[in-house]
């Protein structure tokens, strides 16, 4: 029997600021095809939702806390604007306590640590080079391109923004077996209506 840590993924959303109590260490037993039973300790993954105002669409990102601090870790998201297109960004050593906008944090599941490569710590770093399987999975989901009509309601095909990308990324993590299927419905339930906040958006958010 082998023991490994699981990472906690979070959906980061801008909204009302809420307190999140420290998650308990969970255990889960699964069958490994070559090594029999595997006992895994876990850290929750969090989805962060951030809102600039009630009239704008919330910005979504997936947050993976570090081993030592549940409020510091890597934020996986796309940045840009519908009229300019988006790009994938990894914000390493990112502290939720330093977030200027209000946000809501939702735990969406557990992830085995074999899929995570933690940063060494230190100053905030922004890059687009994936480290570890979870970040490689993010790089496999194309960021939304320039919208042909950014005043039209968003959808999952021709008019995507950060929420739609995060939804697609979550589905991909479930497809790969990194996350349980319940994560899809949880992230879906936090999305804005398709017509909410349609119009000119600040560059850098979704």
GROMACS elastic network, one bead per residue, 0.5 to 0.9 nm:
[ bonds ]
;  ai    aj funct       b0    kb
    1    35     6  0.75929   500
    1    36     6  0.72192   500
    1    37     6  0.58596   500
    1    38     6  0.54735   500
    1    39     6  0.66682   500
    2    35     6  0.83080   500
    2    37     6  0.77840   500
    2    38     6  0.54205   500
    2    39     6  0.61604   500
    2    40     6  0.78809   500
    3    38     6  0.66324   500
    3    39     6  0.52704   500
    3    40     6  0.54305   500
    3    41     6  0.71890   500
    4    38     6  0.82575   500
    4    39     6  0.70968   500
    4    41     6  0.61048   500
    4    42     6  0.81875   500
    4   112     6  0.72335   500
    4   113     6  0.66920   500
    4   114     6  0.78742   500
    5    40     6  0.58272   500
    5    42     6  0.53537   500
    5    43     6  0.72487   500
    5    67     6  0.88751   500
    5   111     6  0.84264   500
    5   112     6  0.61106   500
    5   113     6  0.51423   500
    5   114     6  0.80354   500
    6    26     6  0.89376   500
    6    40     6  0.64958   500
    6    41     6  0.56501   500
    6    43     6  0.52539   500
    6    44     6  0.76556   500
    6   110     6  0.60584   500
    6   114     6  0.79024   500
    6   115     6  0.87952   500
    6   116     6  0.87253   500
    7    41     6  0.87879   500
    7    42     6  0.57951   500
    7    44     6  0.58441   500
    7    45     6  0.61266   500
    7    64     6  0.67763   500
    7    65     6  0.72673   500
    7    66     6  0.79953   500
    7    67     6  0.78802   500
    7   109     6  0.87939   500
    7   110     6  0.58219   500
    7   112     6  0.58022   500
    7   113     6  0.54639   500
    7   115     6  0.85642   500
    7   116     6  0.72971   500
    8    42     6  0.69650   500
    8    46     6  0.61194   500
    8    63     6  0.80594   500
    8    64     6  0.56867   500
    8    65     6  0.63637   500
    8    66     6  0.87119   500
    8    70     6  0.87172   500
    8   107     6  0.75091   500
    8   108     6  0.80223   500
    8   109     6  0.64557   500
    8   111     6  0.60020   500
    8   112     6  0.86706   500
    9    43     6  0.80312   500
    9    44     6  0.55645   500
    9    47     6  0.63960   500
    9    62     6  0.63330   500
    9    63     6  0.55193   500
    9    65     6  0.72722   500
    9   106     6  0.88486   500
    9   107     6  0.66067   500
    9   108     6  0.62750   500
    9   109     6  0.61873   500
    9   110     6  0.64635   500
    9   111     6  0.70512   500
   10    44     6  0.72806   500
   10    48     6  0.58287   500
   10    61     6  0.78084   500
   10    62     6  0.51615   500
   10    64     6  0.62555   500
   10    65     6  0.82442   500
   10    75     6  0.89087   500
   10   105     6  0.66188   500
   10   106     6  0.57484   500
   10   107     6  0.50552   500
   10   108     6  0.58499   500
   10   109     6  0.77714   500
   11    45     6  0.77063   500
   11    49     6  0.62133   500
   11    60     6  0.65640   500
   11    61     6  0.55666   500
   11    63     6  0.62114   500
   11   104     6  0.83501   500
   11   105     6  0.61757   500
   11   106     6  0.55345   500
   11   107     6  0.68500   500
   11   108     6  0.69663   500
   11   166     6  0.85045   500
   11   187     6  0.71274   500
   12    46     6  0.66295   500
   12    50     6  0.63435   500
   12    59     6  0.77230   500
   12    60     6  0.54563   500
   12    62     6  0.59168   500
   12    63     6  0.64099   500
   12    75     6  0.83400   500
   12   103     6  0.68220   500
   12   104     6  0.62848   500
   12   105     6  0.52930   500
   12   106     6  0.69693   500
   13    47     6  0.67706   500
   13    51     6  0.67181   500
   13    58     6  0.62442   500
   13    59     6  0.57915   500
   13    60     6  0.50455   500
   13    61     6  0.69151   500
   13   102     6  0.84152   500
   13   103     6  0.52187   500
   13   104     6  0.51172   500
   13   105     6  0.64164   500
   13   106     6  0.82066   500
   13   190     6  0.83016   500
   14    17     6  0.80725   500
   14    48     6  0.68908   500
   14    52     6  0.68508   500
   14    53     6  0.87788   500
   14    58     6  0.56054   500
   14    59     6  0.61558   500
   14    60     6  0.75479   500
   14   101     6  0.66711   500
   14   102     6  0.53408   500
   14   104     6  0.57276   500
   14   105     6  0.85345   500
   15    18     6  0.86755   500
   15    49     6  0.62196   500
   15    50     6  0.51694   500
   15    52     6  0.80324   500
   15    53     6  0.84191   500
   15    54     6  0.83906   500
   15    58     6  0.74635   500
   15   101     6  0.82855   500
   15   102     6  0.54746   500
   15   104     6  0.53179   500
   15   105     6  0.89925   500
   16    50     6  0.84018   500
   16    51     6  0.81663   500
   16   102     6  0.58495   500
   16   103     6  0.58252   500
   16   104     6  0.60078   500
   17   101     6  0.88936   500
   17   102     6  0.52459   500
   17   103     6  0.51483   500
   17   104     6  0.55816   500
   17   105     6  0.83913   500
   18   102     6  0.88021   500
   18   103     6  0.74845   500
   18   104     6  0.59005   500
   18   105     6  0.73391   500
   19   104     6  0.85745   500
   19   105     6  0.84894   500
   20    23     6  0.82485   500
   20   105     6  0.73137   500
   20   106     6  0.85870   500
   22    70     6  0.76532   500
   23    26     6  0.85534   500
   23    43     6  0.74087   500
   23    44     6  0.69272   500
   23    70     6  0.87583   500
   24    42     6  0.86613   500
   24    43     6  0.80148   500
   24    44     6  0.87025   500
   25    41     6  0.64401   500
   25    42     6  0.58058   500
   25    43     6  0.64755   500
   25    44     6  0.85516   500
   26    40     6  0.81551   500
   26    41     6  0.56765   500
   26    42     6  0.52925   500
   26    43     6  0.73997   500
   26    44     6  0.87217   500
   26   110     6  0.89081   500
   27    39     6  0.68273   500
   27    40     6  0.55928   500
   27    42     6  0.63270   500
   28    38     6  0.82765   500
   28    39     6  0.60606   500
   28    40     6  0.55944   500
   28    41     6  0.69235   500
   28    42     6  0.80431   500
   29    37     6  0.66273   500
   29    38     6  0.57693   500
   29    40     6  0.65692   500
   30    36     6  0.84125   500
   30    37     6  0.58729   500
   30    38     6  0.55876   500
   30    39     6  0.69801   500
   30    40     6  0.82114   500
   31    34     6  0.86694   500
   31    35     6  0.78947   500
   31    36     6  0.56203   500
   31    38     6  0.62302   500
   32    35     6  0.53449   500
   32    36     6  0.51036   500
   32    37     6  0.59946   500
   32    38     6  0.64296   500
   33    36     6  0.63742   500
   33    37     6  0.88129   500
   35    38     6  0.74042   500
   40   112     6  0.73324   500
   41   112     6  0.83174   500
   42   110     6  0.61126   500
   42   111     6  0.71006   500
   42   112     6  0.71436   500
   42   113     6  0.82628   500
   43    64     6  0.89890   500
   43    65     6  0.80332   500
   43    67     6  0.79875   500
   43    70     6  0.86613   500
   43   109     6  0.86386   500
   43   110     6  0.61725   500
   43   111     6  0.74676   500
   43   112     6  0.86776   500
   43   113     6  0.89326   500
   44    64     6  0.81106   500
   44    65     6  0.80950   500
   44    70     6  0.89418   500
   44   107     6  0.61518   500
   44   108     6  0.73153   500
   44   109     6  0.57198   500
   44   111     6  0.74519   500
   45    62     6  0.78879   500
   45    63     6  0.66652   500
   45    64     6  0.55981   500
   45    65     6  0.72110   500
   45   106     6  0.83266   500
   45   107     6  0.55445   500
   45   108     6  0.58154   500
   45   109     6  0.53754   500
   45   110     6  0.55969   500
   45   111     6  0.70154   500
   46    61     6  0.89312   500
   46    62     6  0.63831   500
   46    63     6  0.53317   500
   46    64     6  0.64903   500
   46    65     6  0.79213   500
   46   105     6  0.61974   500
   46   106     6  0.52633   500
   46   108     6  0.57311   500
   46   109     6  0.75038   500
   47    60     6  0.74087   500
   47    61     6  0.62295   500
   47    63     6  0.59511   500
   47    64     6  0.86708   500
   47   104     6  0.82456   500
   47   105     6  0.57083   500
   47   107     6  0.60476   500
   47   108     6  0.64560   500
   47   187     6  0.75495   500
   48    59     6  0.82010   500
   48    60     6  0.59823   500
   48    61     6  0.55603   500
   48    62     6  0.63048   500
   48    63     6  0.66268   500
   48    75     6  0.88388   500
   48   103     6  0.66056   500
   48   104     6  0.57418   500
   48   106     6  0.63269   500
   48   107     6  0.87408   500
   49    58     6  0.61921   500
   49    59     6  0.57809   500
   49    61     6  0.68867   500
   49   102     6  0.86285   500
   49   103     6  0.54312   500
   49   104     6  0.52128   500
   49   105     6  0.64627   500
   49   106     6  0.81398   500
   49   190     6  0.80730   500
   50    57     6  0.89713   500
   50    58     6  0.54094   500
   50    59     6  0.51376   500
   50    60     6  0.66405   500
   50    61     6  0.86485   500
   50   101     6  0.65118   500
   50   102     6  0.59302   500
   50   104     6  0.65150   500
   50   105     6  0.88462   500
   51    54     6  0.69752   500
   51    55     6  0.89790   500
   51    56     6  0.71215   500
   51    57     6  0.69729   500
   51    59     6  0.63381   500
   51   101     6  0.67570   500
   51   102     6  0.63777   500
   51   103     6  0.65306   500
   51   104     6  0.88764   500
   52    55     6  0.83167   500
   52    56     6  0.66418   500
   52    57     6  0.81322   500
   52    58     6  0.71866   500
   52    59     6  0.84116   500
   52   101     6  0.63988   500
   52   102     6  0.75935   500
   53    56     6  0.55248   500
   53    57     6  0.81052   500
   53    58     6  0.82744   500
   54    57     6  0.77995   500
   54    58     6  0.85076   500
   54   197     6  0.83114   500
   55   196     6  0.72695   500
   55   197     6  0.53060   500
   55   198     6  0.87670   500
   56   196     6  0.70401   500
   56   198     6  0.74548   500
   56   199     6  0.86069   500
   56   201     6  0.75560   500
   57   163     6  0.86158   500
   57   191     6  0.87975   500
   57   192     6  0.65531   500
   57   193     6  0.88902   500
   57   196     6  0.63400   500
   57   198     6  0.76299   500
   57   201     6  0.86113   500
   57   205     6  0.89353   500
   57   206     6  0.68414   500
   58   162     6  0.86585   500
   58   163     6  0.77227   500
   58   191     6  0.79927   500
   58   192     6  0.72180   500
   58   197     6  0.86825   500
   58   205     6  0.84008   500
   58   206     6  0.69588   500
   59    77     6  0.88569   500
   59   161     6  0.89892   500
   59   162     6  0.63802   500
   59   163     6  0.67171   500
   59   205     6  0.60531   500
   59   206     6  0.51875   500
   60    77     6  0.69595   500
   60    78     6  0.84723   500
   60   162     6  0.60045   500
   60   163     6  0.54367   500
   60   164     6  0.89134   500
   60   165     6  0.87507   500
   60   166     6  0.65678   500
   60   191     6  0.87121   500
   60   205     6  0.88588   500
   60   206     6  0.75415   500
   61    75     6  0.63502   500
   61    76     6  0.56283   500
   61    78     6  0.76141   500
   61   162     6  0.77902   500
   61   163     6  0.80641   500
   61   166     6  0.65335   500
   62    74     6  0.82000   500
   62    75     6  0.56763   500
   62    76     6  0.50143   500
   62    77     6  0.63911   500
   62   166     6  0.74051   500
   62   170     6  0.87676   500
   63    72     6  0.89112   500
   63    73     6  0.68282   500
   63    74     6  0.56932   500
   63    76     6  0.61965   500
   63    77     6  0.86698   500
   63    94     6  0.89569   500
   64    70     6  0.83873   500
   64    72     6  0.82365   500
   64    73     6  0.55033   500
   64    74     6  0.52778   500
   64    75     6  0.65005   500
   64    76     6  0.80833   500
   64   116     6  0.87399   500
   64   118     6  0.89759   500
   65    68     6  0.82170   500
   65    69     6  0.65961   500
   65    71     6  0.62338   500
   65    72     6  0.55037   500
   65    74     6  0.65033   500
   65    75     6  0.86000   500
   65    94     6  0.89783   500
   65   118     6  0.88573   500
   66    69     6  0.55028   500
   66    70     6  0.61342   500
   66    71     6  0.78692   500
   66    72     6  0.59416   500
   66    74     6  0.75960   500
   66    93     6  0.83351   500
   66   118     6  0.65407   500
   66   119     6  0.80102   500
   66   121     6  0.89531   500
   67    70     6  0.72673   500
   67    73     6  0.84886   500
   67   118     6  0.80398   500
   68    72     6  0.82862   500
   69    72     6  0.54542   500
   69    73     6  0.76034   500
   70    73     6  0.73406   500
   71    94     6  0.82090   500
   71    95     6  0.57600   500
   71    96     6  0.54288   500
   71    97     6  0.68553   500
   72    92     6  0.85854   500
   72    93     6  0.59060   500
   72    94     6  0.54232   500
   72    96     6  0.63699   500
   72    97     6  0.82050   500
   73    91     6  0.81772   500
   73    92     6  0.61711   500
   73    93     6  0.50610   500
   73    94     6  0.53140   500
   73    95     6  0.66842   500
   73    96     6  0.85045   500
   73   118     6  0.78377   500
   73   119     6  0.78371   500
   73   121     6  0.86781   500
   74    90     6  0.65197   500
   74    91     6  0.54419   500
   74    93     6  0.60075   500
   74    94     6  0.58073   500
   74    95     6  0.86232   500
   74   118     6  0.79721   500
   74   119     6  0.78991   500
   75    89     6  0.80476   500
   75    90     6  0.57473   500
   75    91     6  0.50071   500
   75    92     6  0.66413   500
   75    93     6  0.85389   500
   75    94     6  0.66363   500
   76    88     6  0.76797   500
   76    89     6  0.61954   500
   76    91     6  0.66631   500
   76    92     6  0.88164   500
   76   135     6  0.76513   500
   76   138     6  0.77240   500
   76   166     6  0.89559   500
   77    87     6  0.84790   500
   77    88     6  0.60468   500
   77    89     6  0.56468   500
   77    90     6  0.67263   500
   77    91     6  0.83404   500
   77   138     6  0.85534   500
   77   162     6  0.72672   500
   77   165     6  0.82896   500
   77   166     6  0.72064   500
   78    86     6  0.59298   500
   78    87     6  0.52348   500
   78    89     6  0.56754   500
   78    90     6  0.85470   500
   78   143     6  0.65206   500
   78   144     6  0.82791   500
   78   161     6  0.83900   500
   78   162     6  0.58861   500
   78   165     6  0.75482   500
   78   166     6  0.82611   500
   78   204     6  0.85194   500
   78   205     6  0.80021   500
   78   206     6  0.77712   500
   79    85     6  0.83767   500
   79    86     6  0.52219   500
   79    87     6  0.55380   500
   79    88     6  0.65814   500
   79    89     6  0.68729   500
   79   143     6  0.87359   500
   79   161     6  0.89970   500
   79   162     6  0.72746   500
   79   203     6  0.79850   500
   79   205     6  0.53915   500
   79   206     6  0.66129   500
   80    83     6  0.85637   500
   80    84     6  0.65652   500
   80    85     6  0.57281   500
   80    87     6  0.64886   500
   80   144     6  0.89554   500
   80   161     6  0.86884   500
   80   162     6  0.85672   500
   80   202     6  0.84613   500
   80   203     6  0.54692   500
   80   205     6  0.56002   500
   80   206     6  0.66170   500
   81    84     6  0.52896   500
   81    85     6  0.54976   500
   81    86     6  0.61791   500
   81   146     6  0.79469   500
   81   147     6  0.88303   500
   81   161     6  0.76554   500
   81   162     6  0.89424   500
   81   200     6  0.85920   500
   81   201     6  0.65327   500
   81   202     6  0.70542   500
   81   203     6  0.51860   500
   81   204     6  0.60966   500
   81   205     6  0.62766   500
   81   206     6  0.60734   500
   82    85     6  0.53521   500
   82    86     6  0.74455   500
   82   144     6  0.79216   500
   82   145     6  0.73718   500
   82   146     6  0.55564   500
   82   147     6  0.52022   500
   82   148     6  0.85833   500
   82   149     6  0.84644   500
   82   150     6  0.57621   500
   82   159     6  0.80145   500
   82   160     6  0.78884   500
   82   161     6  0.67107   500
   82   200     6  0.84081   500
   82   201     6  0.77904   500
   82   203     6  0.87140   500
   82   206     6  0.76600   500
   83   145     6  0.84916   500
   83   146     6  0.53003   500
   83   147     6  0.57859   500
   83   148     6  0.79864   500
   83   149     6  0.83133   500
   83   150     6  0.65510   500
   83   200     6  0.84812   500
   83   201     6  0.88979   500
   84   145     6  0.74368   500
   84   146     6  0.52786   500
   84   147     6  0.78195   500
   84   203     6  0.82421   500
   85   143     6  0.77678   500
   85   144     6  0.59582   500
   85   147     6  0.70990   500
   85   161     6  0.85734   500
   86   143     6  0.55444   500
   86   144     6  0.54532   500
   86   145     6  0.60202   500
   86   146     6  0.76412   500
   86   161     6  0.78235   500
   86   162     6  0.81020   500
   86   204     6  0.81815   500
   86   205     6  0.89120   500
   86   206     6  0.84592   500
   87   128     6  0.83222   500
   87   142     6  0.84620   500
   87   143     6  0.55401   500
   87   144     6  0.76396   500
   87   145     6  0.85193   500
   88   127     6  0.84811   500
   88   128     6  0.60086   500
   88   138     6  0.79890   500
   88   139     6  0.72678   500
   88   142     6  0.82920   500
   88   143     6  0.62462   500
   89   126     6  0.65783   500
   89   127     6  0.57729   500
   89   129     6  0.83413   500
   90   125     6  0.79191   500
   90   126     6  0.56579   500
   90   127     6  0.54084   500
   90   128     6  0.57731   500
   90   129     6  0.77354   500
   90   130     6  0.77561   500
   90   135     6  0.82525   500
   91    94     6  0.57856   500
   91   124     6  0.68415   500
   91   125     6  0.57146   500
   91   127     6  0.68279   500
   91   128     6  0.88149   500
   92    95     6  0.88425   500
   92   118     6  0.86921   500
   92   119     6  0.65629   500
   92   121     6  0.80872   500
   92   123     6  0.82322   500
   92   124     6  0.56990   500
   92   125     6  0.50170   500
   92   126     6  0.63072   500
   92   127     6  0.81287   500
   93   119     6  0.68525   500
   93   120     6  0.82767   500
   93   121     6  0.57686   500
   93   122     6  0.64595   500
   93   123     6  0.63593   500
   93   125     6  0.66798   500
   94    97     6  0.88900   500
   94    98     6  0.80986   500
   94    99     6  0.88267   500
   94   123     6  0.83917   500
   94   124     6  0.57897   500
   94   125     6  0.78605   500
   95    98     6  0.54715   500
   95    99     6  0.70447   500
   95   124     6  0.83284   500
   96    99     6  0.52239   500
   96   100     6  0.89003   500
   96   103     6  0.88716   500
   97   100     6  0.83257   500
   99   102     6  0.73635   500
   99   103     6  0.81157   500
  100   103     6  0.89898   500
  106   186     6  0.85097   500
  106   187     6  0.86239   500
  107   110     6  0.85939   500
  107   183     6  0.87996   500
  107   186     6  0.89366   500
  108   179     6  0.84584   500
  108   180     6  0.87200   500
  108   182     6  0.77314   500
  108   183     6  0.51263   500
  108   184     6  0.84984   500
  108   186     6  0.67557   500
  108   187     6  0.75969   500
  109   179     6  0.63458   500
  109   180     6  0.67803   500
  109   182     6  0.80622   500
  109   183     6  0.64327   500
  110   178     6  0.82114   500
  110   179     6  0.66016   500
  110   180     6  0.80047   500
  111   114     6  0.84687   500
  111   115     6  0.73628   500
  111   116     6  0.82584   500
  111   178     6  0.59690   500
  111   179     6  0.62874   500
  112   115     6  0.60431   500
  112   116     6  0.75446   500
  112   178     6  0.73557   500
  113   116     6  0.50898   500
  113   117     6  0.77819   500
  114   117     6  0.78555   500
  114   132     6  0.80233   500
  114   133     6  0.79907   500
  115   132     6  0.55915   500
  115   134     6  0.55713   500
  115   135     6  0.84929   500
  115   178     6  0.79008   500
  116   131     6  0.75483   500
  116   133     6  0.63773   500
  116   134     6  0.61752   500
  116   135     6  0.78480   500
  117   131     6  0.58599   500
  117   133     6  0.81120   500
  117   134     6  0.86048   500
  117   135     6  0.87096   500
  118   121     6  0.83758   500
  118   131     6  0.83519   500
  118   132     6  0.84315   500
  119   122     6  0.85697   500
  121   124     6  0.84091   500
  122   125     6  0.86665   500
  127   130     6  0.83849   500
  128   139     6  0.84059   500
  129   135     6  0.83269   500
  129   136     6  0.85355   500
  129   139     6  0.84086   500
  130   133     6  0.80676   500
  130   134     6  0.82422   500
  130   136     6  0.51993   500
  130   137     6  0.85049   500
  130   138     6  0.78853   500
  130   139     6  0.68565   500
  131   134     6  0.77808   500
  131   135     6  0.56477   500
  131   136     6  0.66149   500
  132   135     6  0.56428   500
  132   136     6  0.62638   500
  132   137     6  0.87718   500
  133   137     6  0.60900   500
  133   138     6  0.86934   500
  134   137     6  0.50928   500
  134   138     6  0.65221   500
  134   139     6  0.89616   500
  134   173     6  0.75621   500
  134   178     6  0.79955   500
  135   139     6  0.64073   500
  135   140     6  0.88279   500
  136   139     6  0.50712   500
  136   140     6  0.65438   500
  137   140     6  0.51666   500
  137   141     6  0.71082   500
  137   169     6  0.75895   500
  137   172     6  0.72631   500
  137   173     6  0.70772   500
  137   176     6  0.85810   500
  138   141     6  0.55746   500
  138   142     6  0.83563   500
  138   169     6  0.61649   500
  138   172     6  0.83589   500
  138   173     6  0.85595   500
  139   142     6  0.69714   500
  139   143     6  0.85424   500
  140   169     6  0.85766   500
  140   172     6  0.88263   500
  141   165     6  0.75008   500
  141   168     6  0.72687   500
  141   169     6  0.63623   500
  141   172     6  0.81067   500
  142   145     6  0.83221   500
  142   165     6  0.80415   500
  143   160     6  0.86689   500
  143   161     6  0.82870   500
  143   162     6  0.82108   500
  143   165     6  0.66293   500
  144   147     6  0.79849   500
  144   158     6  0.87438   500
  144   159     6  0.78022   500
  144   160     6  0.55523   500
  144   161     6  0.59410   500
  144   162     6  0.75999   500
  144   164     6  0.84786   500
  144   165     6  0.69497   500
  145   158     6  0.89341   500
  145   159     6  0.84585   500
  145   160     6  0.78356   500
  145   161     6  0.85920   500
  146   149     6  0.87644   500
  146   150     6  0.84240   500
  146   159     6  0.84314   500
  147   150     6  0.53104   500
  147   151     6  0.89556   500
  147   158     6  0.72644   500
  147   159     6  0.56239   500
  147   160     6  0.75443   500
  147   161     6  0.88709   500
  148   152     6  0.89350   500
  148   158     6  0.79021   500
  148   159     6  0.74629   500
  149   152     6  0.56037   500
  149   153     6  0.88341   500
  149   159     6  0.74455   500
  150   153     6  0.77969   500
  150   154     6  0.80209   500
  150   159     6  0.70859   500
  150   198     6  0.72918   500
  150   199     6  0.67503   500
  150   200     6  0.79689   500
  151   154     6  0.86044   500
  151   195     6  0.89007   500
  151   198     6  0.56013   500
  151   199     6  0.52728   500
  151   200     6  0.79781   500
  152   159     6  0.76679   500
  152   194     6  0.88136   500
  152   195     6  0.75490   500
  152   198     6  0.70446   500
  152   199     6  0.84301   500
  153   159     6  0.74754   500
  153   193     6  0.86680   500
  153   194     6  0.50551   500
  153   196     6  0.78971   500
  153   198     6  0.67629   500
  154   157     6  0.86296   500
  154   158     6  0.79848   500
  154   159     6  0.50142   500
  154   160     6  0.58377   500
  154   161     6  0.73962   500
  154   164     6  0.82643   500
  154   193     6  0.85315   500
  154   194     6  0.50235   500
  154   195     6  0.67658   500
  154   196     6  0.88186   500
  154   198     6  0.80638   500
  155   158     6  0.64968   500
  155   159     6  0.53025   500
  155   160     6  0.57904   500
  155   161     6  0.85896   500
  155   164     6  0.73669   500
  155   194     6  0.67745   500
  156   159     6  0.67347   500
  156   160     6  0.57467   500
  156   161     6  0.87620   500
  156   164     6  0.59150   500
  156   165     6  0.82745   500
  156   167     6  0.88526   500
  156   168     6  0.83182   500
  157   160     6  0.64649   500
  157   164     6  0.88384   500
  159   164     6  0.88464   500
  160   163     6  0.76862   500
  160   164     6  0.54712   500
  160   165     6  0.68780   500
  161   164     6  0.54721   500
  161   165     6  0.62791   500
  161   166     6  0.87486   500
  161   205     6  0.88665   500
  161   206     6  0.54292   500
  162   165     6  0.50367   500
  162   166     6  0.60814   500
  162   167     6  0.85310   500
  162   205     6  0.75719   500
  163   166     6  0.51447   500
  163   167     6  0.61781   500
  163   168     6  0.86865   500
  163   187     6  0.89967   500
  163   188     6  0.89948   500
  163   191     6  0.66082   500
  163   192     6  0.82312   500
  163   206     6  0.70702   500
  164   167     6  0.50159   500
  164   168     6  0.62268   500
  164   169     6  0.85849   500
  164   191     6  0.84496   500
  165   168     6  0.50763   500
  165   169     6  0.60740   500
  165   170     6  0.85589   500
  166   170     6  0.60725   500
  166   171     6  0.86182   500
  166   187     6  0.82434   500
  167   170     6  0.51378   500
  167   171     6  0.63315   500
  167   172     6  0.86887   500
  167   184     6  0.71928   500
  167   187     6  0.66198   500
  167   188     6  0.68089   500
  167   191     6  0.88063   500
  168   171     6  0.51352   500
  168   172     6  0.62411   500
  168   173     6  0.87921   500
  169   173     6  0.62985   500
  169   174     6  0.87245   500
  170   173     6  0.51347   500
  170   174     6  0.63560   500
  170   175     6  0.86273   500
  170   179     6  0.80114   500
  170   183     6  0.71115   500
  170   184     6  0.62153   500
  170   187     6  0.78123   500
  171   174     6  0.51099   500
  171   175     6  0.60977   500
  171   176     6  0.86650   500
  171   179     6  0.87630   500
  171   181     6  0.80030   500
  171   183     6  0.82242   500
  171   184     6  0.61143   500
  172   176     6  0.61677   500
  172   177     6  0.86120   500
  172   178     6  0.87597   500
  173   176     6  0.51616   500
  173   177     6  0.63411   500
  173   178     6  0.52547   500
  173   179     6  0.56594   500
  173   180     6  0.85002   500
  174   177     6  0.50364   500
  174   178     6  0.57224   500
  174   180     6  0.58163   500
  174   181     6  0.57143   500
  174   182     6  0.88365   500
  174   183     6  0.77701   500
  174   184     6  0.77632   500
  175   178     6  0.76232   500
  175   179     6  0.80691   500
  175   181     6  0.83926   500
  176   179     6  0.77896   500
  177   180     6  0.70512   500
  177   181     6  0.87572   500
  179   182     6  0.82479   500
  179   183     6  0.69499   500
  180   183     6  0.60927   500
  180   184     6  0.82950   500
  181   184     6  0.58076   500
  181   185     6  0.77179   500
  182   185     6  0.56652   500
  182   186     6  0.64972   500
  182   187     6  0.89503   500
  183   186     6  0.50972   500
  183   187     6  0.61960   500
  183   188     6  0.84712   500
  184   187     6  0.54529   500
  184   188     6  0.60861   500
  184   189     6  0.86444   500
  185   189     6  0.60523   500
  185   190     6  0.88811   500
  186   189     6  0.52515   500
  186   190     6  0.68366   500
  187   190     6  0.54168   500
  187   191     6  0.69038   500
  188   191     6  0.55424   500
  189   192     6  0.85250   500
  191   194     6  0.85856   500
  192   195     6  0.80926   500
  192   196     6  0.62406   500
  192   197     6  0.85479   500
  193   196     6  0.53295   500
  193   197     6  0.88073   500
  194   197     6  0.85983   500
  194   198     6  0.82967   500
  195   198     6  0.58604   500
  197   200     6  0.86076   500
  197   201     6  0.83716   500
  198   201     6  0.81169   500
  201   204     6  0.86104   500
  201   205     6  0.74115   500
  201   206     6  0.75522   500
  202   205     6  0.62926   500
  202   206     6  0.82992   500
  203   206     6  0.82219   500
